Amino acid sequence: MASAMRALVAFLCISATFAIRGVNPADSSGYSQGQFACDDGKLTIDKSKVNDDFCDCKDGTDEPGTSACSNGKFYCANEGFQAKTVPSSRVNDGICDCCDASDEWEDESLCKDTCIEEAKEMYKEQLDQLDSIRKGVEAKRLLIEEGKKLRTEKEEKVSSSKSEKEGIEAEVKAAKELRDKLEEERKQAQANEEAEKGKEKKVEEEKVEVKETSPEQASEEVKEEKEEKFPYPKEYAAPSGDEEEPEKFPYPKEYAAPNAVEEEEEEEEEKFPYPKEYAAPNEEEEDEYPPEDLELDEENEEPSPKENDTGVQDSQELIDARQKVRDLESKVTTLNREISDAQKILDTVGLDDSLLALYGKCFTKQVTSTWSTRLQRLQQ
């Protein structure tokens, strides 16, 4: 019986406490005594002065249910919805701040209790938000699956490109060896050609030395050879072609023999009677410039294999070997670029497969990382 009475007294005390308008239940213990302490215990007032529409405490805690203190706080219970706290200056200001209408207690007809309706509306918003979260989770799951496929493709691409690169590098090595061998053969042919030209030049120089021998020595040598060969007396020998022609007659024509005058007249008649500019060009003279047709033919000629300074032409095999080395080195460069690009993507996204599916699209890693950081903070 005594315990029942104590429980009843406790309930009444609590009910009395909750009867104080605008007080948060968490702070109700401070209002349960006969005296009320405020301003961090510096001021104590009688409990009857609480909510008497006069601000006694500087911190405004003595007027939670009125607008007497500008810095006071009014607690809205909002049963059936979410409780909240508003500045006590809004109490009885004609505006409904609490869904349970407790802040406008002077005129109960001004506001209606809308907490149940607001709870339903909030519940609907939460359902929509939950549905959006589920869709987001499903979208991320699909992104992760796509990212895993892309990661596998990128890793396989890197592996296959490296293997292909090793094979091509071996081909490059073999092609370079063949090219160097052919280059060496070309150099040897060039050296042989230069040596052959040196021999020909030496023979030509020897011929020039023979030609430079004096005419007197040459005629004497010819005479000696003829004297040695002709076994009869000189008077029986044919006249020599080396005999000098008789000098022209140095006196006037009337003193010359008749036959000589006739010969000179015939020579004058044979001379061209017109100015030299009308004479036909000498056939032995060469044209200063080649015909235009010849120049066009030279321009239309197909390119021949490369010829070096010594006249040795590069073989087609050597030309093909050089081109093969260039083609293979170009393939190696392309593979290196592909390997670098794929590895860069993998290093950028890290282990998050969902980011790999978004790489290069509308989102960047920086934005996604920011949202990931916020999500981690919310989870903590």
C-alpha positions as CSV (number, residue, x, y, z in Angstrom):
1,M,0.0,0.0,0.0
2,A,2.8,2.4,0.9
3,S,4.6,1.6,-2.3
4,A,1.5,2.3,-4.3
5,M,1.1,5.7,-2.7
6,R,4.7,6.6,-3.4
7,A,4.2,5.7,-7.1
8,L,1.1,7.9,-7.2
9,V,2.9,10.8,-5.7
10,A,5.8,10.4,-8.1
11,F,3.3,10.4,-11.0
12,L,1.6,13.5,-9.8
13,C,4.9,15.3,-9.4
14,I,5.9,14.3,-12.9
15,S,2.5,15.4,-14.2
16,A,2.9,18.7,-12.4
17,T,6.3,19.1,-13.9
18,F,5.0,18.5,-17.4
19,A,2.2,21.0,-16.8
20,I,4.8,23.8,-17.1
21,R,4.3,25.1,-20.6
22,G,7.3,25.2,-23.0
23,V,9.7,23.1,-20.9
24,N,11.6,20.2,-22.5
25,P,11.1,17.0,-20.5
26,A,14.8,16.5,-20.3
27,D,15.0,19.8,-18.3
28,S,12.0,19.2,-16.1
29,S,14.0,18.4,-13.0
30,G,15.0,22.0,-12.7
31,Y,11.4,23.2,-12.4
32,S,10.2,20.5,-9.9
33,Q,11.4,22.3,-6.7
34,G,9.8,25.2,-4.9
35,Q,12.7,27.4,-5.9
36,F,14.0,27.9,-9.4
37,A,17.7,28.6,-10.1
38,C,18.8,30.3,-13.2
39,D,21.8,32.2,-14.7
40,D,24.1,29.2,-13.8
41,G,22.8,29.2,-10.2
42,K,23.6,32.9,-9.6
43,L,19.9,33.8,-9.2
44,T,17.2,31.9,-7.4
45,I,13.5,32.8,-7.7
46,D,10.2,31.4,-6.5
47,K,8.6,28.8,-8.7
48,S,5.5,31.0,-8.9
49,K,7.5,33.5,-11.0
50,V,8.0,30.9,-13.8
51,N,5.9,31.8,-16.9
52,D,4.5,34.9,-15.2
53,D,5.1,36.9,-18.4
54,F,8.0,38.8,-16.9
55,C,11.6,38.1,-17.6
56,D,13.5,37.6,-14.3
57,C,16.5,35.7,-15.5
58,K,19.1,36.9,-18.0
59,D,19.2,33.5,-19.7
60,G,15.4,33.6,-20.2
61,T,14.9,30.1,-18.7
62,D,12.1,31.4,-16.3
63,E,9.8,32.2,-19.2
64,P,9.8,29.2,-21.5
65,G,6.1,29.4,-22.2
66,T,5.7,33.1,-22.8
67,S,7.4,35.7,-25.1
68,A,8.6,37.8,-22.2
69,C,12.3,36.8,-22.7
70,S,13.7,37.3,-26.2
71,N,16.4,34.6,-25.6
72,G,14.0,32.0,-24.1
73,K,13.2,28.6,-25.8
74,F,9.8,27.0,-26.2
75,Y,9.5,23.3,-26.5
76,C,6.9,21.8,-28.9
77,A,5.9,18.2,-27.9
78,N,4.2,17.6,-31.3
79,E,2.8,14.2,-30.3
80,G,2.6,11.9,-33.3
81,F,5.3,13.7,-35.1
82,Q,8.7,15.2,-34.3
83,A,9.3,17.4,-31.3
84,K,11.2,20.6,-31.8
85,T,12.3,23.8,-30.0
86,V,11.5,27.4,-31.2
87,P,12.4,30.8,-29.8
88,S,10.0,31.8,-27.0
89,S,9.6,35.1,-28.8
90,R,7.4,33.3,-31.3
91,V,4.9,32.3,-28.6
92,N,1.5,33.9,-29.3
93,D,2.7,35.8,-32.3
94,G,-0.2,34.7,-34.5
95,I,1.9,32.3,-36.5
96,C,1.6,28.5,-36.0
97,D,5.2,27.3,-35.4
98,C,4.3,24.0,-33.7
99,C,2.1,21.3,-35.5
100,D,0.3,20.7,-32.2
101,A,-0.6,24.4,-31.9
102,S,0.9,24.6,-28.4
103,D,2.8,27.9,-29.2
104,E,-0.5,29.7,-29.8
105,W,-2.2,28.8,-26.5
106,E,-3.9,32.2,-26.0
107,D,-6.2,31.6,-29.0
108,E,-6.8,27.9,-29.5
109,S,-8.9,28.5,-32.6
110,L,-6.0,30.1,-34.5
111,C,-4.1,26.8,-35.1
112,K,-5.0,23.2,-35.5
113,D,-3.2,20.1,-34.6
114,T,-1.6,18.9,-37.9
115,C,1.0,16.5,-36.5
116,I,-0.6,13.4,-37.9
117,E,-0.9,14.8,-41.4
118,E,2.7,16.0,-41.3
119,A,3.8,12.6,-40.1
120,K,2.1,11.0,-43.0
121,E,3.6,13.4,-45.4
122,M,7.0,12.9,-44.0
123,Y,6.5,9.1,-44.1
124,K,5.7,9.4,-47.8
125,E,8.8,11.4,-48.4
126,Q,10.9,8.9,-46.5
127,L,9.4,6.1,-48.7
128,D,10.3,8.1,-51.8
129,Q,13.8,8.6,-50.4
130,L,14.1,4.9,-49.6
131,D,13.0,4.0,-53.1
132,S,15.6,6.5,-54.5
133,I,18.3,4.9,-52.3
134,R,17.3,1.4,-53.5
135,K,17.6,2.6,-57.1
136,G,20.9,4.1,-56.3
137,V,22.2,0.9,-54.7
138,E,21.0,-1.0,-57.8
139,A,22.6,1.4,-60.1
140,K,25.9,1.2,-58.2
141,R,25.6,-2.6,-58.3
142,L,25.4,-2.5,-62.1
143,L,28.3,0.0,-62.2
144,I,30.4,-2.4,-60.1
145,E,29.5,-5.3,-62.5
146,E,30.4,-3.2,-65.5
147,G,33.5,-2.0,-63.8
148,K,34.7,-5.5,-63.0
149,K,34.3,-6.4,-66.7
150,L,36.2,-3.3,-67.7
151,R,38.9,-4.0,-65.2
152,T,39.3,-7.5,-66.6
153,E,39.4,-6.2,-70.1
154,K,42.0,-3.5,-69.2
155,E,44.2,-6.1,-67.3
156,E,43.9,-8.5,-70.2
157,K,44.7,-5.7,-72.7
158,V,47.8,-4.8,-70.7
159,S,48.9,-8.5,-70.5
160,S,48.3,-9.2,-74.2
161,S,49.9,-6.0,-75.3
162,K,53.0,-6.8,-73.3
163,S,53.2,-10.3,-74.8
164,E,52.7,-8.9,-78.3
165,K,55.3,-6.3,-77.6
166,E,57.9,-8.9,-76.6
167,G,57.3,-10.8,-79.8
168,I,57.5,-7.7,-82.0
169,E,60.7,-6.6,-80.1
170,A,62.2,-10.0,-81.1
171,E,61.2,-9.3,-84.7
172,V,62.7,-5.8,-84.5
173,K,66.0,-7.3,-83.3
174,A,66.1,-9.8,-86.2
175,A,65.1,-7.2,-88.7
176,K,67.9,-4.8,-87.4
177,E,70.4,-7.6,-87.7
178,L,69.4,-8.3,-91.3
179,R,69.4,-4.5,-92.1
180,D,72.9,-4.1,-90.5
181,K,74.2,-7.1,-92.5
182,L,72.9,-5.6,-95.8
183,E,74.2,-2.2,-94.8
184,E,77.7,-3.8,-94.3
185,E,77.4,-5.5,-97.7
186,R,76.5,-2.2,-99.3
187,K,79.5,-0.5,-97.6
188,Q,81.8,-3.3,-98.9
189,A,80.4,-2.9,-102.4
190,Q,80.9,0.8,-102.1
191,A,84.5,0.2,-101.1
192,N,85.1,-2.2,-104.0
193,E,83.5,0.3,-106.4
194,E,85.8,3.1,-105.1
195,A,88.8,0.8,-105.4
196,E,87.8,-0.1,-109.0
197,K,87.4,3.6,-109.9
198,G,90.8,4.3,-108.4
199,K,92.4,1.7,-110.7
200,E,90.6,3.2,-113.7
201,K,91.7,6.6,-112.7
202,K,95.3,5.4,-112.5
203,V,95.1,3.9,-116.0
204,E,93.7,7.1,-117.4
205,E,96.5,9.0,-115.8
206,E,99.1,6.7,-117.4
207,K,97.4,7.2,-120.8
208,V,97.6,11.0,-120.3
209,E,101.3,10.7,-119.6
210,V,101.8,8.8,-122.8
211,K,99.9,11.4,-124.8
212,E,102.0,14.2,-123.3
213,T,105.1,12.8,-125.0
214,S,106.7,15.4,-127.4
215,P,105.9,15.1,-131.2
216,E,109.6,15.1,-132.1
217,Q,110.2,12.1,-129.9
218,A,107.1,10.4,-131.3
219,S,108.1,11.1,-134.9
220,E,111.6,9.9,-134.3
221,E,110.3,6.8,-132.7
222,V,108.0,6.2,-135.7
223,K,110.9,6.8,-138.1
224,E,113.1,4.4,-136.3
225,E,110.4,1.8,-136.3
226,K,109.8,2.3,-140.1
227,E,113.6,2.2,-140.8
228,E,113.8,-1.0,-138.9
229,K,110.9,-2.5,-140.7
230,F,111.6,-1.2,-144.3
231,P,114.5,-3.4,-145.7
232,Y,115.1,-1.5,-149.0
233,P,116.9,1.7,-149.8
234,K,115.1,5.0,-148.8
235,E,114.6,6.1,-152.5
236,Y,112.3,3.1,-152.9
237,A,110.2,4.1,-149.8
238,A,106.8,5.8,-150.1
239,P,106.8,9.5,-149.3
240,S,106.3,10.3,-145.6
241,G,103.1,11.9,-144.5
242,D,104.9,13.9,-141.8
243,E,106.5,16.2,-144.4
244,E,105.7,19.8,-143.9
245,E,103.3,21.5,-146.4
246,P,105.0,24.2,-148.6
247,E,104.6,27.7,-147.3
248,K,102.1,29.9,-148.9
249,F,103.3,32.2,-151.7
250,P,104.3,35.5,-150.0
251,Y,104.3,37.7,-153.1
252,P,101.5,39.2,-155.2
253,K,99.5,36.8,-157.3
254,E,100.8,38.1,-160.6
255,Y,104.2,36.8,-159.7
256,A,102.9,33.4,-158.8
257,A,102.7,30.4,-161.1
258,P,99.5,30.1,-163.1
259,N,98.3,26.9,-161.3
260,A,98.7,28.5,-157.8
261,V,96.5,31.4,-158.7
262,E,93.7,29.2,-160.0
263,E,93.8,27.2,-156.8
264,E,93.6,30.3,-154.6
265,E,90.6,31.6,-156.6
266,E,88.8,28.3,-156.2
267,E,89.4,28.5,-152.4
268,E,87.9,32.0,-152.3
269,E,84.8,30.9,-154.2
270,E,84.3,28.1,-151.7
271,K,84.3,30.6,-148.8
272,F,80.7,31.6,-147.6
273,P,79.9,34.9,-149.3
274,Y,77.5,36.2,-146.6
275,P,78.0,37.5,-143.0
276,K,78.7,34.9,-140.4
277,E,75.4,35.3,-138.6
278,Y,73.7,33.8,-141.6
279,A,75.8,30.8,-141.6
280,A,74.5,27.4,-140.5
281,P,75.5,26.3,-137.0
282,N,78.3,24.0,-136.7
283,E,77.1,20.4,-136.3
284,E,79.9,19.6,-133.9
285,E,78.7,22.3,-131.5
286,E,76.5,21.1,-128.7
287,D,73.3,22.9,-127.6
288,E,73.8,24.9,-124.4
289,Y,70.5,23.7,-123.0
290,P,68.9,20.2,-123.4
291,P,65.5,20.0,-125.2
292,E,62.4,20.6,-123.1
293,D,61.0,17.1,-124.0
294,L,64.1,15.5,-122.4
295,E,63.6,17.5,-119.2
296,L,59.9,16.3,-119.0
297,D,60.9,12.7,-119.6
298,E,63.4,12.9,-116.7
299,E,60.7,14.4,-114.4
300,N,58.3,11.6,-115.3
301,E,60.8,8.8,-114.6
302,E,59.9,6.5,-111.8
303,P,62.1,6.8,-108.7
304,S,65.0,4.4,-108.8
305,P,66.6,2.8,-105.8
306,K,68.7,5.1,-103.7
307,E,72.2,5.7,-105.1
308,N,75.1,6.9,-103.0
309,D,78.0,9.1,-104.0
310,T,80.0,6.3,-105.4
311,G,77.2,5.1,-107.7
312,V,76.4,2.0,-105.7
313,Q,72.6,1.5,-105.6
314,D,70.8,0.2,-102.5
315,S,69.3,-3.2,-103.1
316,Q,65.6,-3.8,-102.9
317,E,66.2,-6.2,-100.0
318,L,68.0,-3.5,-98.1
319,I,65.2,-1.0,-98.8
320,D,62.6,-3.6,-97.6
321,A,64.7,-4.3,-94.4
322,R,64.8,-0.7,-93.5
323,Q,61.0,-0.3,-94.0
324,K,60.3,-3.4,-92.0
325,V,62.4,-2.0,-89.0
326,R,60.4,1.3,-89.2
327,D,57.0,-0.5,-89.3
328,L,57.9,-2.8,-86.4
329,E,59.2,0.1,-84.3
330,S,55.9,2.0,-85.0
331,K,53.9,-1.0,-83.7
332,V,56.0,-1.1,-80.5
333,T,55.3,2.6,-80.0
334,T,51.6,2.0,-80.4
335,L,51.6,-0.9,-78.0
336,N,53.5,1.2,-75.4
337,R,50.9,3.9,-75.7
338,E,48.0,1.4,-75.2
339,I,49.7,-0.2,-72.2
340,S,50.3,3.2,-70.6
341,D,46.7,4.4,-71.2
342,A,45.1,1.2,-69.7
343,Q,47.5,1.2,-66.7
344,K,46.8,4.9,-66.1
345,I,43.0,4.2,-65.9
346,L,43.5,1.3,-63.5
347,D,45.8,3.4,-61.3
348,T,43.5,6.4,-61.3
349,V,40.3,4.6,-60.1
350,G,42.1,2.3,-57.6
351,L,40.1,-0.6,-56.3
352,D,36.6,0.9,-56.7
353,D,35.1,-0.9,-59.7
354,S,32.1,1.5,-59.9
355,L,34.5,4.4,-60.6
356,L,36.0,2.4,-63.5
357,A,32.6,2.3,-65.2
358,L,32.3,6.1,-64.8
359,Y,35.8,6.9,-66.0
360,G,35.7,9.4,-68.9
361,K,32.0,10.1,-68.4
362,C,30.2,13.0,-66.8
363,F,31.6,12.3,-63.3
364,T,35.2,12.7,-62.2
365,K,37.1,11.0,-59.6
366,Q,37.3,14.2,-57.5
367,V,33.5,14.6,-57.3
368,T,33.0,10.9,-56.6
369,S,35.7,10.9,-53.9
370,T,34.0,13.9,-52.2
371,W,30.7,12.0,-52.0
372,S,32.5,8.9,-50.8
373,T,34.1,10.9,-48.0
374,R,30.7,12.3,-47.0
375,L,29.2,8.9,-46.9
376,Q,32.0,7.6,-44.7
377,R,31.4,10.5,-42.3
378,L,27.6,9.7,-42.1
379,Q,28.3,6.0,-41.5
380,Q,30.6,7.0,-38.6
